[in-house]
Amino acid sequence: HLFPDVEVTDMGGKIIMFGKEAYVVINTKRAPGESVRGIGITYSSDTYVLNDRLLEALSPEEFIEIASKNNIAVKARSVNTVYRLMLLESEYDKASLANDANNYAASNKTSLSGASLWSDPTANLLEQVNDAKSTIRSKTGRYPNVFHLDATGYDHMRRNAAIKEQFKYSGKGSINTDMLADYFGIEKVVIGRAITAADDKSDFVDLWQDNSILAYVPPKAMQAKEVRSYGYNYVHKGYPLVEKEYFDNSDRSWHNPVLMRDKAIITDSGAGFLFMNTSG
């Protein structure tokens, strides 16, 4: 919802950026015989190089022998586990990109504190979001349509006094994302629930901790490299890919190589607004 997948055919290339050409009033009238004017897509001087991800799914022959008696598809489960790990790493990359304040102009970010914290039940969240919506529209000509909330920020938002008052007669037991979307006048509210742990002995932590992003991302039918968006995830054509399996005598296991080539990119930083330190 922040970095939708778009297909690319090369491992690297120019990043398509977006100017305001489509919003400038120009003279398109033409006299007979007059030279034809034109405008085109703007290419950035920046380049992208896809991440080349590769991890093998291992299925020891002993596990296969035991699992076969219980109709458990060990190889398929191993491949799915590897792919989920790749998706988690990809989301980590996206969160690192979206949560980096250096990727936003001063007008498109705010660090909350005191009475503006979402953990303060009296915070004027509607005013905060409306100001951010207006900022994005002034930079891109479009209102944002996606609000990505960090999990803790979402929990605090549901306890906000003004929001609870708005829906006290709704008959709902608690505030949900659809209600928040209606309250803020945004098409989609999504909660970043992804978690990770450093190792088996460490506690889980949120990937999107204390940061939320308001953004404009085009509807799925319109998504393409050439269409204005807060961000995209460039994915190499034909990937993800599971290569032909092979058996390795050194570990007595079947190996299924899983490959993925992708790269998350903020293509229009003006189309996003970063709320930092949402809960303090």
Secondary structure, DSSP 8 states (H G I E B T S, - for coil): --S-EEEESSSEEEEEE--SGGGS-------TT--------EEEEEEEE-EEEEEEEEEEHHHHHHHHTTT--HHHHHHHHHHHHHHHHHHHHHHHHHT-GGGS-GGGEEE--GGGSTTSTT--HHHHHHHHHHHHHHHHSS---EEEEEHHHHHHHTT-HHHHHHTTTS--SS--HHHHHHHHT-SEEEEE--EE-SSTTS--EETTTTEEEEE----GGG-STTS--SEEEEEETT-SEE---EEETTTTEEEEEEEEEEEEEES-GGGEEEEESS--
